[in-house]
Amino acid sequence: MGQPVIIQVENICYPILAIVGVPANLVTIIILSREICDLSKCVTRYFVAMAVADLSVLLQCENNMQVVESPLTKV
């Protein structure tokens, strides 16, 4: 329990967000890329861009968690 509270919360929340967010964003990208929805091309591209941006943030946070966890586990 030598870790600060914020690190403990991040260790719980980020994996849950990644488990839910990565598949949801991938499914969103796949469905919208097929262009079978009755949305305009502008709206479809916007939603795909939002899903890609969200996916990149989730993956970046997961990479940062691995970097943050390794020094703390050595202590």
Secondary structure, DSSP 8 states (H G I E B T S, - for coil): --S-HHHHHHHHHHHHHHHHHHHHHHHHHHHHHTT-SS--HHHHHHHHHHHHHHHHHHHHHHHHHHHHHHHHHH-
